[in-house]
Amino acid sequence: MKMPQLLILLMTILVHAATAFPTDRRALLSQDKHASWDDVNVVAHGLLQLGQGLKEHVDKTKAQMRDINAKLKAFNGTVAGLQRRQQEQDEALKARSKEEEEERERLAEEVKRQSEGIHTRMDRLEEKVDEVLNEPTLKSNNSENTRVSFIQRLVAAQNRRIDQLVEKITQQQDKLEKQSLYLQTLQSKVAHKRVKSHRRRDEEMALMGEPAEHSKDASGLARDCHDLFVRGQRASGVYRIQPESSQPFNVLCEMTSEGGWTVIQKRHDGSQNFNQLWESYKKGFGNLNGEFWLGLENIHSLSKQGQYVLQVELSDWAGEQQQEARYRLQLDGEEKKFALHLESSSGVQEKILTTGESGLPFSTADRDNDLAADVNCAELLSGGWWFSSCGESNLNGKYPRRPSLLRGQQFRRQGMFWTSTKGQNNSVKTTLLKIAPTTIEQ
């Protein structure tokens, strides 16, 4: 029986007890002769039992309150311990990520130096060969044979050095890939632990009757790089994201004052071969810490989330001409051959890319989807691209190892280029293609 009901019963008994004794002295004297003391004893016994019940209920309530207080203290201690453990794990991951990043930068710098060394040796070898071949012809056949033998030995020695350097570069690239995979695994584990921690916190808060806090995505991963920016991330680098209705994958994020950009293509040194077939362009290839193509499927999963903009940034070999263009972007799925639809933003002087109102399908050497009827543009020019004809643009063409190769007409057609509004073909040294939601322009 609850406390208010006991109080009401006590008051009722007291009222009935009071009404049982008249106030009139004569009536009292009259009833004293006939009333039985048994009634008084019954009332008194009932009051004693009621008081005893009240005391037992109060004691039981105090014990329950002490038990609840003890459980609350244990729960608060558990929450504090989880928070400390999560903070320690985050600090350990940051320290490990910093060490991995420094190691990758060191390896990348070493690979770059070795690559430059190879190019320098090749240039010197070409110069020596040219000098030898341009010398006046000696009359003696023995001298001629000696010169040819010297060139052959020199070429053989250079080839051996090149093979050794290529092998070292391959080893360094393997190390970089292993480091990148290890870092991705760590990031996945941390993201999984954070999701479990958030779920546990929501369940505990629900037990306490407090509303749970839900993240924007059930997995805890951001939808794109701009979503990471909105959540407070300001450092550029490799992150794991999960667009709507898509599997998680890693991307390179470029954080600017505007917001977060998701990089879909990057080229700057020719370390990655872009002469790939349909499946490679569909899934993506390369290294996010170097040159890469994000993959048509991944780009489509990003763009179908809403309205996106594409920014194209190019530079020439002189390092003087910088070109930028921004477009409204829509990329269809594979059932429509990943057709690209672009709408130029206002104020753009040069239209580096054009697709027309109907869009352009993506084309590779093994999937001829271009608009040229008599030729396969991807096979003719190298690489995969949104070709209308074979002469407008191709930012996935061959990368020249040396600027001197650009003087050849055939290589210029197969290299990276775009055509200006004046009809001039412009060779490209570096490219950067990145996308972000249109809200970044607001």
Summary of the structure (lengths in Angstrom):
residues: 442
radius of gyration: 40.2
end to end distance: 64.9
largest distance: 166.5
contacts: 1222
relative contact order: 0.07
helix: 53%
strand: 16%
